[in-house]
Amino acid sequence: MRDITYPPVILTCKALFRILGQKITITGHENIPREGGALMAYNHIGYIDFVYGGLAAQPAGKRLVRFMAKKEVFDHPVGGPIMRSLHHVPVDRGSGIESFHHAVDLLKQGELVGIFPEATISRAMELKEFKNGAVRIAATAGVPVIPVVVWGTQRMMTKDHPNDFKRGKTIHIRVGAPMQFTGEDPAGETAQLHAAMTEMLDEVIAGYPAEEQPPGSWWLPARFGGGAPTLEEAARLDEEEKRERARRKAAKAAEKRAKKQK
């Protein structure tokens, strides 16, 4: 697979990280194979998780990660061509069978594929319920799932908060040991992945610089003394957002119908 766009995009991002004076730590990168397919499962706390999540594979021979992302991103006039040039995988949330097979094919070709099992950003800053797609894709392709957690990205871009690109932020990326799943019990195996990533995330949060994460910080989970909503509160906010999005979509469709009737 030819990659003309990906390498210069990575170089540009690394230059921006230096300009922003960011302290980026990657631990456990030895768990990523230097060749062969693997599905990398990430937590999801901000809009740019994939930018930093891809860095996890760089120490393993500068490997590239093909991320699964909602198809609306690929429909954007600017972002779409870039996403396609990076060979990422569009996901139609209404019918995911095509993206499922696309991801499996890439994995069988020896690629690294990135997936967010939570599907959407967690306002609680901790792991929401996982979809079982990660386990099913990996089992079908016959490749391991490599759990990865990122922390600090939410401080720059996430839901309900203004963007903040002030200098000096710490970003921690931790890569866990590969997990092999059969797919015979998708719910049970997904629970195992969730438990492993919860433990990893707790360790990363606990080890984050205290001066950058004081008690009450909005980006810190409530059970760590932070100001983020609980999982239950976040679920309510997600449902409200979903209803509002549906309302706007219906209103837009009604407006189009009205214009046609004139």
PyMOL commands that set and color helices and strands:
alter all, ss='L'
color gray80, all
select helices_A, chain A and resi 6-19+29-31+49-57+71-74+79-85+97-108+133-141+153-155+186-207+210-212+222-224+231-261
alter helices_A, ss='H'
color red, helices_A
select strands_A, chain A and resi 23-27+38-42+65-70+89-91+112-115+145-151+170-175
alter strands_A, ss='S'
color yellow, strands_A
deselect
rebuild
show_as cartoon
